[in-house]
């Protein structure tokens, strides 16, 4: 095919423009990648597992994620079956805190679950249960984490009642 030099120059210009467009488009796509990976709970530990009212429960954790975290809630179950959610109010510092008050019953509190949300456009979520169930972005699987080390006991000297069947 014999083309004039002007047509070859024109085709070369169009080819250059298309390559520049592809490069710009690829860069825009890279900048707007959507995080679809849920947060991962790497480790956790409790500072003191026997506490009295007036003290503060501290649970340290390490969570990895591509986006910032926006909500972390741990739930514990008291001996009477009631559940106590603990909201992490200082997201990203790696510590969940709960001030123990006089209205909390004496006894054992058992870890039930932790739910973690990230700040991506997808609102990625990981929900770890003590029994080994893991819900990540509504896909159910299992995990091997042992949360029993997070169980704690409260000694409430002002607790005048005992747990009865009526309380449950």
C-alpha positions in Angstrom: 0.0 0.0 0.0 1.6 3.2 -1.2 0.3 6.3 0.8 1.4 9.8 0.5 3.7 11.2 3.3 0.9 13.4 4.6 -1.4 10.4 5.2 1.4 8.5 6.9 2.0 11.6 9.1 -1.7 11.9 9.9 -1.9 8.2 10.8 1.1 8.6 13.0 -0.5 11.6 14.8 -3.7 9.7 15.3 -1.8 6.7 16.7 0.1 9.0 19.1 -3.1 10.6 20.3 -4.7 7.2 20.9 -1.7 6.0 22.8 -1.8 9.1 25.0 -5.5 8.6 25.6 -5.0 5.0 26.6 -2.2 6.0 29.0 -4.4 8.7 30.5 -7.3 6.4 30.8 -5.2 3.7 32.5 -3.9 6.2 35.0 -7.4 7.4 35.8 -8.5 3.8 36.4 -5.5 3.2 38.7 -6.4 6.3 40.8 -10.0 5.2 41.1 -9.6 1.5 42.0 -12.2 0.3 44.3 -11.2 -1.4 47.5 -13.2 -4.7 47.6 -11.0 -6.4 50.3 -12.5 -6.6 53.7 -10.4 -5.8 56.8 -8.4 -8.6 58.4 -8.0 -9.0 62.2 -4.4 -10.0 62.7 -4.0 -10.2 66.5 -5.7 -9.2 69.8 -4.9 -9.3 73.5 -6.5 -8.3 76.8 -4.4 -6.3 79.3 -6.2 -7.6 82.4 -8.9 -10.3 82.6 -10.0 -9.8 86.2 -11.3 -6.3 86.9 -13.4 -4.4 89.4 -16.0 -1.8 88.8 -14.4 1.6 88.4 -11.6 0.1 86.4 -11.3 0.1 82.6 -11.1 -2.9 80.3 -8.5 -2.6 77.6 -8.3 -4.9 74.5 -5.5 -4.3 72.1 -5.9 -5.3 68.4 -4.1 -5.2 65.1 -6.2 -4.9 61.9 -5.0 -4.5 58.4 -7.0 -3.0 55.5 -6.4 -1.1 52.2 -8.8 1.7 53.4 -9.2 3.5 56.7 -11.3 1.8 59.3 -14.6 3.5 60.3 -16.2 1.2 62.9 -15.1 -1.6 65.2 -17.5 -3.2 67.6 -16.7 -6.1 70.0 -19.6 -7.9 71.8 -19.3 -9.8 75.0 -21.9 -12.0 76.6 -22.6 -12.0 80.4 -23.5 -15.1 82.3 -27.2 -14.2 82.2 -27.1 -14.1 78.4 -27.2 -10.4 77.9 -24.8 -8.9 75.4 -22.6 -5.9 75.9 -21.3 -4.1 72.7 -18.0 -2.2 73.1 -17.6 0.5 70.4 -14.0 1.6 69.5 -14.3 5.3 69.7 -10.6 5.9 68.7 -10.5 4.0 65.5 -7.0 3.3 64.3 -5.3 3.5 67.7 -5.6 -0.3 68.2 -7.4 -0.3 71.5 -11.0 -0.9 72.6 -11.9 0.4 76.0 -14.8 -0.1 78.4 -15.2 1.7 81.7 -16.7 -0.8 84.1 -19.6 0.7 86.0 -21.6 -0.2 89.2 -24.5 -1.3 87.1 -22.5 -4.2 85.6 -23.1 -7.6 87.2 -20.3 -9.6 88.7 -19.2 -12.6 86.8 -17.7 -14.0 83.6 -18.0 -12.1 80.3 -17.3 -14.2 77.2 -16.3 -12.9 73.8 -19.1 -13.3 71.3 -18.0 -11.4 68.1 -16.2 -8.5 66.5 -17.4 -6.6 63.4 -15.0 -4.3 61.5 -16.0 -1.9 58.7 -13.7 0.0 56.4 -14.1 3.4 54.7 -14.1 2.2 51.1 -16.9 2.9 48.7 -17.9 -0.7 49.1 -18.3 -0.6 52.9 -16.2 -3.7 53.3 -16.9 -5.7 56.4 -15.5 -8.6 58.4 -17.5 -10.2 61.2 -15.6 -12.7 63.3 -17.6 -14.9 65.7 -16.2 -16.9 68.7 -17.4 -20.1 67.2 -15.2 -19.9 64.1 -17.7 -18.4 61.7 -16.4 -15.5 59.5 -18.7 -13.2 57.5 -16.7 -11.1 55.0 -18.8 -8.9 52.8 -21.7 -11.4 53.3 -19.7 -14.4 52.3 -19.7 -17.0 55.0 -16.5 -19.0 55.8 -14.5 -19.9 58.8 -11.5 -18.7 60.8 -9.0 -20.3 63.1 -8.8 -17.4 65.7 -9.2 -18.4 69.4 -10.9 -15.5 71.2 -11.1 -17.3 74.6 -8.1 -15.2 75.8 -10.4 -12.1 75.6 -12.9 -13.4 78.2 -12.9 -11.4 81.4 -14.3 -11.4 84.9 -15.9 -8.4 86.7 -15.9 -8.2 90.5 -18.7 -5.7 91.4 -18.7 -5.2 95.2 -22.0 -3.3 95.0 -23.7 -6.1 93.1 -26.4 -7.2 95.5 -28.2 -9.6 93.3 -27.5 -12.9 91.8 -28.4 -14.1 88.3 -31.7 -15.9 88.4 -33.8 -17.6 85.7 -36.0 -14.5 85.7 -33.0 -12.4 84.8 -32.2 -14.5 81.7 
